[in-house]
């Protein structure tokens, strides 16, 4: 698992959800995990979408891979 894949999977694992709103994803990385500033977390979100790790469904994002339990 790449670092980006691991990083993307953690908000979904922590929240126990299959889909998250953009801000839920950003806040999970920045405030809950304290891994990034909110701006950095937004960059992670954008990179994950560009690389195909996240799929958008309206204002929700979901991983394009199976998140390990």
Secondary structure, 3 states (H helix, E strand, C coil): CCHHHHHHHHHHHHHCCCCEEHHHHHHHHHHHCCCCCHHHHHHHHHHHHHCCCEEEECCEEEECCCCCC
